[in-house]
Amino acid sequence: MDAALMNRKPGVTGAALAQALLQPRSVALVGVSDDVSKPAARPLQFLRRAGFAGAVYPVNPKRESVQGERAWPNLAALPEVPEHVFLLAATEHVIETVRECGRLGVKVVTVLASGFSETGPEGVAREASLREISRTTGVRVLGPSSLGVVHPASGLLLTGNAAFGERDLPPGKIFVASHSGSMIGALLSRGKARGVGFAGLVSVGGEVDLSVGEICSATLGDPAIEGYLLFLESLRQGPQLQAFAREAARRGKPVIAYKLGRSEAAAAMTATHTGAMAGEDDVADAFFKDLGVARVGILESLLEAVPLARRVKLAPPHSAPARVGVVTTTGGGAAMVVDQLGIRDVVVQPPGEATLARLANAGLPCAPGRVLDLTLAGTSYEVMTQVLQILLDAPEFDLVLAVVGSSARFQPHIAVKPIIENAHGTRPLAAMLVPDAPEALASLTAAGVPCFRTPEGCADVIAAVLGRRMPGLPAAPQPVDAARARTLSEAQAYDLLDLLAVPHAASVVLPLSRPPRALPFDFPVAAKVCSAQIPHKTEVGGVVLDVRDAAGLAAAFETLRRNLAERAPGIACDDALVQPMHKGLMEALVGYRVDPEAGPIVMLAAGGIWAEIAGDRAIRLAPVSLETAREMVAEVKSFRSVSGLRGRPRGDLEALAQALSSLSQLAVRPELGVVEAEVNPLLVMPQGQGVLAVDALVLQS
């Protein structure tokens, strides 16, 4: 057994962790200030104002009293071991204080100070010390750079965030976990303005020990929590976050994420195109969708998304795109929403003939079109009520969106009241209010109706919620140390493809130093250098194409030897790989990579030299089924050129999907130790003739 694991002392986990973190029986404030104008004074003020019922121990070795209360010189002097310590002291005191918490048996310590891995080598060393103390003593560490923990129901306002000085915080059933401490305050104030309250808020900070995933997992059994909001700076502690998301999906508790980094450059180049093209944010997008998490791109959407996510179940695998029906009292307002939905590839479904007939028979507006425009002049409480009932009963809609104009502000009984009264049937109903109508918005929010202030936020939430997928099978634990991986030669890579049943061109390996012998296949052929030390053959002039005869092959070998001597001196390469030339209808790239946080992913893109330039790709968590692989093929626009469009030749896209699914099975074959694998190009042959790999690159740990 690993020595580190043998020496690890278990700390609190699960429900016991949630209790010590969010509802501790005793709290110590180490470094709390007597100066009420300082952030380090706030936690004591907030706890007293909120009526926290547990014991609170101010700890300050420089004072006998703090804010009128007795101050204790150190943790050892307390009459009991506190369950939760909030460490407000400066960075230089953190390590020794956390070590003392470990010695005393403190369950959780929250570290406010910064100055760790973000500051350079010295900070990295401090962070390593924190992690080691947690591992050897069992004390659970929240942070560093954590602004604290809030649990309104128990009066635990254990935070230095000034926003929590707000009075009359509304209770709620949403739990927030944020990398950013300031964001828990921002969401609190924004939520209060919208009438949205919270069951808990945690500033996670640097995740040296406790992570977003573990904290949220520990609260899943709490019936007071019905949904989760995550504010993430990056993917960290991916396996724990994935485990949480899977269990939340199983329990039907929606998870909404806002992650920074949409504009971030792709991940650093790895050995394959897949590594360069599937950057962190692309992987994060697939990670969230494949785990049933709704990723929003607008901050306000975080607060608006949970009500809709509660009503819309996760899409079962391979279901058709959800269809949104739009009814409006304002054509211009509806056009804005429809435009934003279209940008996000959400299907806006016109009313069908049967639905239009039902509306006509009831004497209701029934003009055919993309949206059902009632117009303000023709709208009344009775009209809106009847229209909503018919639309919500129509089989062509999976979601109905009502876009309400000026009546929302001045005459909410006309259109807003019917929405509230009809919002809890079998089909989801949402509302977007075009004017600034805070009273109507508050009424809709109080009634649990998904409602939106802007067309952008409305479309953002609808697209994110409808885009969630039911989590598939998890991957097996995988090797992630790409730095220690070795590259296989192309011939060895083909051996791996044989294990996975991915078709590849016939080939033969011949000594590069001798005249080539007779080949087992016909000319024309390609001749390539074959060495694990040369992953990118074209960069050293290591490929000669369209060799027509034996003499040409001998000349090709001479060219390869010369190019190696000039462009790759000192690199050992004794062999050449020769394979017949093939021509497909188009080229595909099929890639597999073990992401350090998201785990195994699989990617499909247009192949060849344009792979990175086009940016036309589909990414999923691996493994993927054949059905999911078919969805990926349909997502990549380039493959429409070989789908039989306008009489053009049809490629064997079914064989492409099969090859993609087969390569993704590396995610359940950890014994193969593959860190990255890429087939580029994979030739798509005419329908019925399959696909054929004519180059492959594999990194194996």
Secondary structure, DSSP 8 states (H G I E B T S, - for coil): --HHHHT------HHHHHHHHHS-SEEEEET--S-TTSGGGHHHHHHHHHT--SEEEEE-TT-SEETTEE-BSSGGGSSS--SEEEE-S-GGGHHHHHHHHHHHT-SEEEE----SGGG-HHHHHHHHHHHHHHHHH--EEE-SS--EEEEGGGTEEEE--GGGG-SS--EEEEEEEES-HHHHHHHHHHHHHHT--EEEEEE-TT-SSS-HHHHHHHHTT-TT--EEEEEESS--SHHHHHHHHHHHHHHT--EEEEES-TT-------SSHHHHHS-HHHHHHHHHHHTT-EE-SSHHHHHHHHHHHHHS--B-TT----EEEEEES-HHHHHHHHHHHHHTT-EE----HHHHHHHHHTT-----SSSEE--GGG--HHHHHHHHHHHHH-TT-SEEEEEE-THHHH-HHHHHHHHHHTTTSSS-EEEEESS--HHHHHHHHHTT--EESSHHHHHHHHHHHHT-B------------GGG-EE--HHHHHHHHHHHT--B---EEEETTS-----SS-S-EEEEEE-TT-S-GGGGT-EEEEE-SHHHHHHHHHHHHHHHHHHSTT----EEEEEE----SEEEEEEEEEETTTEEEEEEEE-GGGHHHH--EEEEES---HHHHHHHHHH-GGGGGGBTGGG--BB-HHHHHHHHHHHHGGGG-GGG-EEEEEEEEEEE-BTTS-EEES-EEEEE-
